[in-house]
Amino acid sequence: MLLRRFYDEPLAQASYLVGCQATGEALVVDPHRMVDDYIAAAREEGLRITHVTETHIHADFVSGARDLAHRTGARLYLSGQGGPDWTYRFARASDAVLLGDGDAFPVGNIRVDVLHTPGHTPEHLSFLITDGAATSRPMGMLSGDFIFVGDVGRPDLLERAAHVHGTMDGMARTLYRSLQRTRALPDYLQLWPGHGAGSACGKALGAVPSTTLGYERMVNWAFTVADEETFVREVLAGQPDPPRYFARMKALNRDGPPPLPADTVDTITPWSLADVEARLRDGGGVIDVRPSRAFAAGHIPGTINVPVSRSFATWVGSIVPPDGDLALIVPRDRARLAAAIRSLRMIGFDHIAGLADESVLHEWARRGQPLAVSAEIDPAALAAMPTARVLDVRNDTEWALGHVADAMHVPLGTLPERMADLPTDQPIVVVCAGGTRSAIALSLLRARGIENVLNLRGGFDAWQVAGLPIAT
């Protein structure tokens, strides 16, 4: 048996190739839409992809399961456990096998046993993997978003992301019961989860790639709580705000995820300064993906800064409407540009109207038009500025641990719809932990016409280091 893990760092998402080396057959579990990655890996290992499945309907990336099955001629296996609202609507057209609790299927000499493990989502499955050439006992479990290293899948996404109201408590109790079912499984069982540290699908995921059920029984908080009521209270407390694009991803992956667009960085339309200006005049957004410091030092007025980083897709998906196209100002660094396009495609932002490189900034300046700059203020100056209104864009958990007294709390992902709540008759100082999210927020505010805005240099971390008062 062969097991190969694929890991997308920006989304902290893991997918797996499980191959029988004796027969050459292989299964891919939870593929993202960059399906060439799996096809190339199978070819390198001398395998052919014959089975494709996923643990659940994903919220944080566009699934590649349907496309991969189509490209390789593999059979598609999908959960049939979600009830009328969370059944795969493309299953019949794709000739998919619908799986239920207790089902099993072979991949060469490998046996895959299906466990229905709802709680994170109603349809969630986990897969027990047995290397039949060696033993009749399972080696490990592909646990998807059921059990992570150090955590479990959050049960609030159906309500908070998909807007199915009144489901959090019930899903938390369902997750508790799913965990109780694992008591019959052995301590030695390896766990191969679907996400790692940094994913928004849980609140305290570990950074190591795998674990064992026995180890999680010792250290994972979800296995050490005394009773169901305690579990429900703990699992719902402190969950991060789900990115706004999650709702669209759930529906897209349920109804039929599209294949990856054929266009590339080389075929996307290059834009001139005139194109950028026309878009801004028409009220369209232009995203400048340069680092925050470079943007702050000089940018075209009206553009929004979302730096290419591990969180790039999360913030674009949170502040940009998903139903339009995108226009980007990008650095000449080709690797950085490719990373930005890949991240956008992973969450379904497929329509990129044009790319303008940094030369548009120089052309703007050559015309004698001043580039806009983003001003900063240090903590001591803010403390001595009684007229300023502090806008804290950190998440709920960070806010609860401490904040600047009398600050407004508007998490960055909710800022676009909260603009009307902001004061326009006094300076606004934007605060996050270290200065990156606040730089994004500042650019968003100025693009919407709120000009009297400053960024707190060093963020709330610098405020604490300076020993200034903290409210809780």
N, C-alpha and C positions, 0 to 999 in steps of 0.2 A: 504494500500500500504506500502511496505517496500523498503527502499533504503539503500544499503550498499556500502561503498566506499573502494576500495583496493588501496594501494599506495606503489609503489616501490621507496624507497628513492634514491638509486644510479641513477636511470633514471628519477626521479621526475615525474613518470608516474602514472596516475590515471585510474582505470577501475571501473565498477559499476555493481552491481546486483540489479535489479529492480523486486520486487516480488509482486504478488497479493496474499494476505494472505487468501482471501476467496476461491480461486480456487486452490491455491498451484502452479500456473504457475510462471515462472520467466524468465527474460531476462538478459543476460550478454552483456555489451557494452565495447568494446575495451579490450578484454582479452589478457594478455601476455601468454607466452607458458607454464607457470607453472600452468596448468589447474586444478590440484588437489586442488589448493587454492579455486577455485570457486565451485567445486563439494562438498568439505567439508563444505563450508559456506552455500550452499543451503540445505545440509542435516541438518545442525544445526538449520536452520530457518524453517524446515519442508516444504521446497519447492523442486520442480523438475525443472531443467533447460530445457525449451521448446523452447526458442528463443535465438539466438546468433547473434550479429551484431558488426560492427565497423564503426567509423565515417569516416575513410579514410584509404588509403594504407600507413602504417606507415614507417618511415625512421629510427627510433631510437631503435627499438626492434623487435624481431621476433613475429609476431602475433600468438596468440593461438586460433583464432576464428575457423578455420577449424577443428583443433584437438578437441576442446571442443565440437563442434557440433557432431563430429563423436563419441566421448566418451559417450555423454549423449543421443544421438538420437534426439537432438534438430534440429529445422529448422534453416538454415543459411540464413541471410539477408545481402546483400551486395549492395554497390552503383553501379548503372548502368549508372552513369552520367559522367564518365571520358573521354569519347571519345575513339578512337581506341587504343591510346597508354597507357591509364590508366584504362582499363577495367580489372576486375579480370579474369585471364585466366583459373582459376580452377573452376569458378562459375558453369558451366554446369555440370562438372563431380561431383561436390559436391551437385547438385540439389538445388543450392541457389536461393532464390527469389531476383531478381534485383530490387532495389528501385529507384524511381525518385521523383522529387519535387512534393509535394502535395499528395503523397501516405500516407497511414495509415495502421496500423495493430494492433490487440488487443493482449494483454497479460493478460488473464483473464478479469478482469474489468478495466484494465488499457488500455488507448488508447495512441498509439505512432504515432505522426504525423511527417512526414519526410520533412525537409527543405533542399534544395540544397544550400549550403553556400560555394561556391568555392572561391579560393584566396590563401589559404595556399597550397592546392592542387586542381587540376581540379575536382576531384570526390567527394570532401568533403561534407558530410551530417551532419546536426544537428538534434536532436530528441526532439520534444516537448512532455512532459510527462503529461498526464491528469489522475487523479485518478477518474475514472468514478463512483465509489461508492459514492463519495462525491460531485462532481461538473462536469460541462461540460467545465470548463475553465482550461487551463493548469497550472500546479503547477511550472514546471521548464523546463529547456532545458539542455540536455547533449550536450555541445557545442564542445567537442573534441578539435581540435587545431584551432578553429575559433575565439572564444573569451575566453581569459584568465582573471584571476584577475589582472587588471592593464595593460593589454597588449592584443595584437591580434597575431594570428599565422603569422609567417614570410612568405612572398610570394616569397622569392628568392631561396628556396631549390630546386625547379625543375631545375633551372639553375645551382646553385652552387654545389648541391649534385648529382642530377641525370644527370647533364651535357646536359640538353636540352637548348641550347643556344638561347639567345634573348627573354626569357620569363619573366624576372623579372618585367619589367615595366607593361606588360599586366596583369600579375597575381596580381600586386599591385592594379591596377585599378579594377580588378574583385573583389578583397577583399573589396575595398571601396564600390562597389555597393552592395555586400552582406551585409555589415554593414547598408546600407541605408534601406534594407528590414526589419531590426529589429524595425524600427520606429512604425510599426503597433502592436508591442508586448507590453504588459503592464509593467510598472515599477516594479511591485511586483514579476515578473518572476524570480525564482531562476536560477542561472547558475552553472552548475557542469562541470568544464573544464577537459580536458584530461591531463594537465600537471601543475606543480607548479614551484616554484622558483628553479633555477638550470638547468632547461631543456634547451637544445640547439634549441628547436623549437620556441623560441622567445627571446627577448633581455632584458625584464624587468618584468618578471612574478612575481606576488605576492606570498607570502608564506601561505596565509590563504586558506583553502580547497574549499571554495565556495563564491559566491557573489550574487548580484541581478543585473538585467539589469538596474534598476533605479540608483543604486549606480555607476555602470560603466559609465553610461551617465554623471554623475557628475565629476568623477575623472580619468577615463581612457583616456589617451591622444588621442586615436584613435577616440573617440566620440566628442572630443572638437576642432579638427582642423576645419578650416574655409571652406576648399574646397578640391577638388580631387587632385589638383597639390601639395598642401601642404602635404596631406596625403601620396601621392606616395613618395615624397622626404623624409618624416620623417620615413616611415615604412621601407625604404630600407637603411637608414643611421644607421651605428653602429651595424649591425647584426654580431654576432660572427661567426667565421669560423666553418662551419659544420664539424663534425668528418668525417674522410675519409670512415668509414664503412657505412655511410648513403646511399651511392649509391647502395651498395650491398643489404642493407635491403629493399630499395624500390623495386628492381627487384625481390627479394626473396618473399616478401609479395604479390606482384602482380601475380607472376607466380605460387606460391603454397608453403606456409611456411611449413616446415617439423615439425613433432611432436618432442617432447623432447626426446633425446636419453635415452635409458633404463639404461645405466651404471651409477654408483654412485661413490662417493668418495672412497668407499671401493673396487670397482672393477676396478678402473683405475690402470694401471700398476705402481708399485713402482719402482723407479729408484735408481741405485747405482751411486757412483762417476764415475765409468767406463762408465756408460751410458751417463752421463752428458758430460764427456770428449769426447766421441765418437761423440756426436751430435755437439759439438763446433768444433771439427776437420773437420766435414763434412759441416760446414758453416750454420748449423741450429741454430736458436735462442733459448736461454734459458732465461726465465723471472724469476727473483728473486722478490718475492712479499713482502718481508720484508719491514718495515719502512725505509725511506730514510736514517736516521741516522745510523741504524744498517748496512745497505748496505755500506754506506760510510766508516764505521769503518773496514770493511773487507768482501770481496766477491771474488768469483772465477773469474779470469780474463776472459773477453769476455761475461759475463752475463749482462743482461739488467734489470734495476730496475724499476718496476712499482708497487708501494705500493698498498696494498688493502685499498681502501678508497672509498668515494662516487664517485670519478671520475675514478675508476679503469677501468671499461668497456670502458669509453670514450677514455682513452689514449691507452689501448691495441688495440682498434678498429681503432685508428688513426695511430699507428706506426708499427703495425704488419700486414703483408699481410694476407688476410682472406682465402686464398685458401690452406693453409698448416695446419699442426698440431702444437700443442703447447707443450712445456715442461716447467715445473714450478719447482722452488725451493721455498718451502713453510715452514712456521713456524709449530711447533708442535701443535699450537692452532687450535683445530678442528673447532671451530666456524668460525675462520678467513679463514680457508681453504674452508669451505662450502660456505662462502660468496663470495669468489673469483670464485669458480666453478659456482655458481648461476649467478653471474654477466656476466661471459663469455658466458654461455648458453643463457642468455637473448638477446645477440646480435649475436647469431649464431656461436660462436666459439665452435663447438661441438667435434672437434677431438683433444683430449688431449693425447699425446703419452705417457707421464709419469710424475709422481710426485716424486721429491726428497725432503726429509726433510732436516733440518738444519745439520743433522749429516754429510752430505757430506762436509760441510765447515770444520768440525773438522778433518775429515779424510784427507782432503787436507793439512791442517796444520801439522798433524802428520807425513806426508811424508816429511816434511821439505820444502814444497813449500809455499812461502809467499802468503798470501791473498792480493789481490789488495785493495788499499784504495783510496778514492776520496778526493782530497785536496780542501780546501776552502781558500778564501781570504776575508778580511773585506773591507768595502767601502773605508776607508782611505788609505789602502795599494793599492787598485786598482787605486785610484786617483793619487797615486805617481808612477804608473807603466806605463810609456808612451808607452812601447813596446807591451802592451796587446791589443788584439782586443776583444771588448765586443760583445757578441752574445745574443740578447734579444729574448726570445722565448714566450713572452706574445702575446695576441691577438691584432688585429688592433686597437680596441677601447682603450685598455690600452696604447698602444704605442703612439697614437695620443694625449693622455692627458699628456705625458711627458716621457722622456727617457734619458739615458746617451748619451751625445754628441758623435757623430761619431760611434755609435753602429750599428751593422748589425741587421736587423730585420727579423727573420725567425720564425714564429709561430710554436710551437712544433708539431702540426699536419702535417705540411709540411716539417719538417726537414729531413725525410728519403730521399726524392727526391731532396733535396737541398745540400747534402753533398759535391758535387763537387764545390760548390760556396765558401766553407769555406777555409780560409788561413791555410796552414800547416807550414809556416815558422816563426810563432810568437805565443805566448801563447794566448789561447782563454779563456775568462772568461764568463761563462754562467749566464744569469740573467733572473729571472721571478719576480713575485710579492713578494713572501716570501721565496722561495727556493725549493719548491717541484717539480714544472715542470722543473726547471733548473737541478735538480738532475737526473730526468728521461733523459733529453737531454744529460747531461754529460755522463751517462752510455751508451747511444746510440752511442755517438761519439767515446768513447773509445772501444766499441765493434766493431766499424768499423775501428779501427786502428789509430784514431786521439788521441794521448796520452797526448799532452801538453795542458791539459784542467783543469780549476779551476771553482769552484762554488762560486758565490758571496753570502757570508754568510748573511742571512736575506733578500736577494733579493733587488729589487728596493725600497721596503718600507724602508729598513735600509739605503739605499743611501739617500733617502729624509730626514729621521730623522737626518742623519749626516749633513744636510744642504749643501750638495754638489751640483754643478751646474746641472741644468736640461734643456734639449733641448725640444722644441715642434715643 
